[in-house]
């Protein structure tokens, strides 16, 4: 049940996160040192993993 609640909250915050991501570039650096631009699905996946991790730490 808590996982479903987390996903529900995550979906509600997804739009807010998208707006924030328009203002800031989420980038990572690969092994060659080149910056890689993350697409929206990757950004969303990372945010969901972070939120689930936070919830599991709060148990």
Gaussian input, Z-matrix of N, CA and C with variables (Angstrom, degrees):
# hf/3-21g

backbone

0 1
 N
 C     1     B1
 C     2     B2     1     A1
 N     3     B3     2     A2     1     D1
 C     4     B4     3     A3     2     D2
 C     5     B5     4     A4     3     D3
 N     6     B6     5     A5     4     D4
 C     7     B7     6     A6     5     D5
 C     8     B8     7     A7     6     D6
 N     9     B9     8     A8     7     D7
 C    10    B10     9     A9     8     D8
 C    11    B11    10    A10     9     D9
 N    12    B12    11    A11    10    D10
 C    13    B13    12    A12    11    D11
 C    14    B14    13    A13    12    D12
 N    15    B15    14    A14    13    D13
 C    16    B16    15    A15    14    D14
 C    17    B17    16    A16    15    D15
 N    18    B18    17    A17    16    D16
 C    19    B19    18    A18    17    D17
 C    20    B20    19    A19    18    D18
 N    21    B21    20    A20    19    D19
 C    22    B22    21    A21    20    D20
 C    23    B23    22    A22    21    D21
 N    24    B24    23    A23    22    D22
 C    25    B25    24    A24    23    D23
 C    26    B26    25    A25    24    D24
 N    27    B27    26    A26    25    D25
 C    28    B28    27    A27    26    D26
 C    29    B29    28    A28    27    D27
 N    30    B30    29    A29    28    D28
 C    31    B31    30    A30    29    D29
 C    32    B32    31    A31    30    D30
 N    33    B33    32    A32    31    D31
 C    34    B34    33    A33    32    D32
 C    35    B35    34    A34    33    D33
 N    36    B36    35    A35    34    D34
 C    37    B37    36    A36    35    D35
 C    38    B38    37    A37    36    D36
 N    39    B39    38    A38    37    D37
 C    40    B40    39    A39    38    D38
 C    41    B41    40    A40    39    D39
 N    42    B42    41    A41    40    D40
 C    43    B43    42    A42    41    D41
 C    44    B44    43    A43    42    D42
 N    45    B45    44    A44    43    D43
 C    46    B46    45    A45    44    D44
 C    47    B47    46    A46    45    D45
 N    48    B48    47    A47    46    D46
 C    49    B49    48    A48    47    D47
 C    50    B50    49    A49    48    D48
 N    51    B51    50    A50    49    D49
 C    52    B52    51    A51    50    D50
 C    53    B53    52    A52    51    D51
 N    54    B54    53    A53    52    D52
 C    55    B55    54    A54    53    D53
 C    56    B56    55    A55    54    D54
 N    57    B57    56    A56    55    D55
 C    58    B58    57    A57    56    D56
 C    59    B59    58    A58    57    D57
 N    60    B60    59    A59    58    D58
 C    61    B61    60    A60    59    D59
 C    62    B62    61    A61    60    D60
 N    63    B63    62    A62    61    D61
 C    64    B64    63    A63    62    D62
 C    65    B65    64    A64    63    D63
 N    66    B66    65    A65    64    D64
 C    67    B67    66    A66    65    D65
 C    68    B68    67    A67    66    D66
 N    69    B69    68    A68    67    D67
 C    70    B70    69    A69    68    D68
 C    71    B71    70    A70    69    D69
 N    72    B72    71    A71    70    D70
 C    73    B73    72    A72    71    D71
 C    74    B74    73    A73    72    D72
 N    75    B75    74    A74    73    D73
 C    76    B76    75    A75    74    D74
 C    77    B77    76    A76    75    D75
 N    78    B78    77    A77    76    D76
 C    79    B79    78    A78    77    D77
 C    80    B80    79    A79    78    D78
 N    81    B81    80    A80    79    D79
 C    82    B82    81    A81    80    D80
 C    83    B83    82    A82    81    D81
 N    84    B84    83    A83    82    D82
 C    85    B85    84    A84    83    D83
 C    86    B86    85    A85    84    D84
 N    87    B87    86    A86    85    D85
 C    88    B88    87    A87    86    D86
 C    89    B89    88    A88    87    D87
 N    90    B90    89    A89    88    D88
 C    91    B91    90    A90    89    D89
 C    92    B92    91    A91    90    D90
 N    93    B93    92    A92    91    D91
 C    94    B94    93    A93    92    D92
 C    95    B95    94    A94    93    D93
 N    96    B96    95    A95    94    D94
 C    97    B97    96    A96    95    D95
 C    98    B98    97    A97    96    D96
 N    99    B99    98    A98    97    D97
 C   100   B100    99    A99    98    D98
 C   101   B101   100   A100    99    D99
 N   102   B102   101   A101   100   D100
 C   103   B103   102   A102   101   D101
 C   104   B104   103   A103   102   D102
 N   105   B105   104   A104   103   D103
 C   106   B106   105   A105   104   D104
 C   107   B107   106   A106   105   D105
 N   108   B108   107   A107   106   D106
 C   109   B109   108   A108   107   D107
 C   110   B110   109   A109   108   D108
 N   111   B111   110   A110   109   D109
 C   112   B112   111   A111   110   D110
 C   113   B113   112   A112   111   D111
 N   114   B114   113   A113   112   D112
 C   115   B115   114   A114   113   D113
 C   116   B116   115   A115   114   D114
 N   117   B117   116   A116   115   D115
 C   118   B118   117   A117   116   D116
 C   119   B119   118   A118   117   D117
 N   120   B120   119   A119   118   D118
 C   121   B121   120   A120   119   D119
 C   122   B122   121   A121   120   D120
 N   123   B123   122   A122   121   D121
 C   124   B124   123   A123   122   D122
 C   125   B125   124   A124   123   D123
 N   126   B126   125   A125   124   D124
 C   127   B127   126   A126   125   D125
 C   128   B128   127   A127   126   D126
 N   129   B129   128   A128   127   D127
 C   130   B130   129   A129   128   D128
 C   131   B131   130   A130   129   D129
 N   132   B132   131   A131   130   D130
 C   133   B133   132   A132   131   D131
 C   134   B134   133   A133   132   D132
 N   135   B135   134   A134   133   D133
 C   136   B136   135   A135   134   D134
 C   137   B137   136   A136   135   D135
 N   138   B138   137   A137   136   D136
 C   139   B139   138   A138   137   D137
 C   140   B140   139   A139   138   D138
 N   141   B141   140   A140   139   D139
 C   142   B142   141   A141   140   D140
 C   143   B143   142   A142   141   D141
 N   144   B144   143   A143   142   D142
 C   145   B145   144   A144   143   D143
 C   146   B146   145   A145   144   D144
 N   147   B147   146   A146   145   D145
 C   148   B148   147   A147   146   D146
 C   149   B149   148   A148   147   D147
 N   150   B150   149   A149   148   D148
 C   151   B151   150   A150   149   D149
 C   152   B152   151   A151   150   D150
 N   153   B153   152   A152   151   D151
 C   154   B154   153   A153   152   D152
 C   155   B155   154   A154   153   D153
 N   156   B156   155   A155   154   D154
 C   157   B157   156   A156   155   D155
 C   158   B158   157   A157   156   D156
 N   159   B159   158   A158   157   D157
 C   160   B160   159   A159   158   D158
 C   161   B161   160   A160   159   D159
 N   162   B162   161   A161   160   D160
 C   163   B163   162   A162   161   D161
 C   164   B164   163   A163   162   D162
 N   165   B165   164   A164   163   D163
 C   166   B166   165   A165   164   D164
 C   167   B167   166   A166   165   D165
 N   168   B168   167   A167   166   D166
 C   169   B169   168   A168   167   D167
 C   170   B170   169   A169   168   D168
 N   171   B171   170   A170   169   D169
 C   172   B172   171   A171   170   D170
 C   173   B173   172   A172   171   D171
 N   174   B174   173   A173   172   D172
 C   175   B175   174   A174   173   D173
 C   176   B176   175   A175   174   D174

   B1=1.4449
   B2=1.5283
   B3=1.3323
   B4=1.4595
   B5=1.5248
   B6=1.3349
   B7=1.4577
   B8=1.5267
   B9=1.3426
   B10=1.4637
   B11=1.5227
   B12=1.3309
   B13=1.4625
   B14=1.5213
   B15=1.3284
   B16=1.4676
   B17=1.5223
   B18=1.3385
   B19=1.4577
   B20=1.5251
   B21=1.3253
   B22=1.4632
   B23=1.5244
   B24=1.3352
   B25=1.4568
   B26=1.5235
   B27=1.3229
   B28=1.4632
   B29=1.5129
   B30=1.3305
   B31=1.4592
   B32=1.5172
   B33=1.3239
   B34=1.4630
   B35=1.5241
   B36=1.3311
   B37=1.4581
   B38=1.5273
   B39=1.3244
   B40=1.4648
   B41=1.5205
   B42=1.3305
   B43=1.4618
   B44=1.5224
   B45=1.3319
   B46=1.4591
   B47=1.5268
   B48=1.3237
   B49=1.4641
   B50=1.5239
   B51=1.3373
   B52=1.4632
   B53=1.5208
   B54=1.3217
   B55=1.4677
   B56=1.5195
   B57=1.3316
   B58=1.4615
   B59=1.5260
   B60=1.3310
   B61=1.4573
   B62=1.5220
   B63=1.3272
   B64=1.4583
   B65=1.5229
   B66=1.3313
   B67=1.4613
   B68=1.5241
   B69=1.3131
   B70=1.4655
   B71=1.5154
   B72=1.3274
   B73=1.4555
   B74=1.5183
   B75=1.3382
   B76=1.4603
   B77=1.5224
   B78=1.2976
   B79=1.4556
   B80=1.5161
   B81=1.3107
   B82=1.4488
   B83=1.5241
   B84=1.3079
   B85=1.4540
   B86=1.5206
   B87=1.3342
   B88=1.4576
   B89=1.5278
   B90=1.3308
   B91=1.4637
   B92=1.5251
   B93=1.3186
   B94=1.4654
   B95=1.5241
   B96=1.3297
   B97=1.4549
   B98=1.5180
   B99=1.3350
   B100=1.4633
   B101=1.5281
   B102=1.3246
   B103=1.4569
   B104=1.5221
   B105=1.3273
   B106=1.4552
   B107=1.5208
   B108=1.3052
   B109=1.4653
   B110=1.5300
   B111=1.3255
   B112=1.4553
   B113=1.5222
   B114=1.3530
   B115=1.4601
   B116=1.5344
   B117=1.3135
   B118=1.4652
   B119=1.5218
   B120=1.3372
   B121=1.4625
   B122=1.5260
   B123=1.3286
   B124=1.4627
   B125=1.5273
   B126=1.3303
   B127=1.4654
   B128=1.5258
   B129=1.3374
   B130=1.4603
   B131=1.5258
   B132=1.3282
   B133=1.4610
   B134=1.5237
   B135=1.3144
   B136=1.4655
   B137=1.5245
   B138=1.3331
   B139=1.4624
   B140=1.5261
   B141=1.3335
   B142=1.4613
   B143=1.5232
   B144=1.3161
   B145=1.4665
   B146=1.5245
   B147=1.3324
   B148=1.4679
   B149=1.5233
   B150=1.3413
   B151=1.4606
   B152=1.5291
   B153=1.3368
   B154=1.4613
   B155=1.5239
   B156=1.3191
   B157=1.4599
   B158=1.5247
   B159=1.3257
   B160=1.4649
   B161=1.5247
   B162=1.3265
   B163=1.4638
   B164=1.5199
   B165=1.3218
   B166=1.4664
   B167=1.5247
   B168=1.3254
   B169=1.4618
   B170=1.5211
   B171=1.3248
   B172=1.4625
   B173=1.5221
   B174=1.3182
   B175=1.4756
   B176=1.5034
   A1=111.57
   A2=117.31
   A3=120.25
   A4=110.94
   A5=116.06
   A6=119.88
   A7=110.21
   A8=115.97
   A9=119.76
   A10=110.82
   A11=116.65
   A12=120.34
   A13=110.58
   A14=116.05
   A15=120.33
   A16=110.43
   A17=116.22
   A18=119.86
   A19=110.40
   A20=116.43
   A21=120.40
   A22=110.51
   A23=116.27
   A24=120.61
   A25=110.26
   A26=115.95
   A27=120.38
   A28=111.61
   A29=116.62
   A30=120.41
   A31=110.90
   A32=116.89
   A33=120.51
   A34=110.80
   A35=115.93
   A36=120.10
   A37=111.80
   A38=116.85
   A39=120.78
   A40=111.57
   A41=116.84
   A42=119.98
   A43=110.58
   A44=116.74
   A45=120.79
   A46=110.06
   A47=116.14
   A48=121.06
   A49=110.46
   A50=116.77
   A51=119.88
   A52=110.87
   A53=116.51
   A54=120.47
   A55=109.88
   A56=117.13
   A57=120.97
   A58=110.59
   A59=116.60
   A60=120.40
   A61=112.34
   A62=117.34
   A63=119.76
   A64=110.22
   A65=116.24
   A66=121.19
   A67=112.52
   A68=117.00
   A69=120.45
   A70=109.32
   A71=116.07
   A72=120.52
   A73=109.03
   A74=116.65
   A75=120.72
   A76=106.69
   A77=115.42
   A78=119.74
   A79=109.91
   A80=115.86
   A81=120.56
   A82=107.16
   A83=115.68
   A84=120.51
   A85=108.04
   A86=116.43
   A87=118.93
   A88=110.15
   A89=116.61
   A90=121.32
   A91=113.00
   A92=117.65
   A93=120.40
   A94=111.58
   A95=116.75
   A96=120.39
   A97=113.16
   A98=116.90
   A99=119.97
   A100=109.59
   A101=115.72
   A102=119.83
   A103=109.38
   A104=115.38
   A105=121.05
   A106=108.69
   A107=116.92
   A108=121.79
   A109=108.08
   A110=116.60
   A111=121.21
   A112=109.32
   A113=116.20
   A114=117.94
   A115=109.17
   A116=116.74
   A117=121.54
   A118=111.92
   A119=117.64
   A120=120.65
   A121=110.83
   A122=117.14
   A123=121.07
   A124=110.97
   A125=117.13
   A126=121.18
   A127=110.20
   A128=115.98
   A129=120.97
   A130=110.41
   A131=116.90
   A132=121.37
   A133=110.75
   A134=117.17
   A135=121.59
   A136=110.05
   A137=117.22
   A138=120.70
   A139=111.10
   A140=117.47
   A141=120.64
   A142=110.73
   A143=117.61
   A144=121.41
   A145=109.98
   A146=116.68
   A147=120.44
   A148=110.82
   A149=117.14
   A150=120.87
   A151=110.94
   A152=117.19
   A153=120.27
   A154=110.70
   A155=117.27
   A156=121.42
   A157=110.38
   A158=117.00
   A159=120.97
   A160=110.65
   A161=116.76
   A162=120.12
   A163=110.80
   A164=117.83
   A165=120.13
   A166=110.71
   A167=117.55
   A168=120.96
   A169=111.11
   A170=117.49
   A171=121.81
   A172=113.06
   A173=118.05
   A174=120.36
   A175=111.68
   D1=-42.68
   D2=-178.73
   D3=-63.50
   D4=-34.55
   D5=178.56
   D6=-64.82
   D7=-41.67
   D8=177.71
   D9=-63.04
   D10=-40.22
   D11=178.15
   D12=-63.99
   D13=-40.44
   D14=179.28
   D15=-63.40
   D16=-42.05
   D17=179.55
   D18=-66.22
   D19=-38.84
   D20=178.72
   D21=-63.22
   D22=-46.19
   D23=178.20
   D24=-65.04
   D25=-38.80
   D26=179.24
   D27=-62.92
   D28=-40.74
   D29=178.34
   D30=-64.98
   D31=-38.41
   D32=179.05
   D33=-66.77
   D34=-35.65
   D35=-178.62
   D36=-85.29
   D37=-10.15
   D38=-178.07
   D39=-59.09
   D40=-45.05
   D41=-179.86
   D42=-63.83
   D43=-40.43
   D44=178.69
   D45=-63.14
   D46=-41.17
   D47=179.43
   D48=-64.40
   D49=-40.09
   D50=179.02
   D51=-60.23
   D52=-41.23
   D53=179.36
   D54=-63.35
   D55=-43.10
   D56=179.13
   D57=-64.48
   D58=-37.36
   D59=-178.53
   D60=-69.27
   D61=-23.64
   D62=176.58
   D63=-66.71
   D64=-30.86
   D65=-178.28
   D66=-83.76
   D67=-29.87
   D68=-178.74
   D69=-123.86
   D70=144.57
   D71=178.63
   D72=-92.21
   D73=120.88
   D74=173.99
   D75=-87.70
   D76=112.56
   D77=-177.38
   D78=-127.90
   D79=154.07
   D80=171.27
   D81=-132.51
   D82=165.28
   D83=-176.55
   D84=-114.21
   D85=129.18
   D86=178.32
   D87=-83.27
   D88=-175.88
   D89=-174.85
   D90=-62.63
   D91=-25.33
   D92=-179.18
   D93=-85.44
   D94=-5.34
   D95=179.83
   D96=91.51
   D97=-0.27
   D98=178.64
   D99=-79.83
   D100=141.11
   D101=178.24
   D102=-78.61
   D103=136.93
   D104=178.38
   D105=-113.62
   D106=129.69
   D107=177.64
   D108=-83.25
   D109=129.67
   D110=177.39
   D111=-86.13
   D112=138.67
   D113=176.24
   D114=-82.23
   D115=171.79
   D116=-174.16
   D117=-60.11
   D118=-39.28
   D119=-179.41
   D120=-65.01
   D121=-40.47
   D122=178.11
   D123=-65.54
   D124=-42.13
   D125=178.08
   D126=-61.05
   D127=-44.14
   D128=-179.42
   D129=-63.81
   D130=-43.34
   D131=179.55
   D132=-60.63
   D133=-43.78
   D134=179.24
   D135=-62.66
   D136=-43.52
   D137=179.38
   D138=-62.60
   D139=-41.57
   D140=-180.00
   D141=-64.90
   D142=-40.83
   D143=178.45
   D144=-62.89
   D145=-43.23
   D146=178.51
   D147=-61.11
   D148=-43.68
   D149=-178.43
   D150=-66.09
   D151=-41.45
   D152=178.98
   D153=-66.12
   D154=-37.41
   D155=177.13
   D156=-64.05
   D157=-45.05
   D158=178.06
   D159=-59.34
   D160=-43.22
   D161=-179.15
   D162=-66.00
   D163=-39.66
   D164=-179.43
   D165=-68.31
   D166=-30.81
   D167=177.87
   D168=-72.61
   D169=-25.16
   D170=-178.54
   D171=-85.41
   D172=-4.35
   D173=-178.75
   D174=-72.88

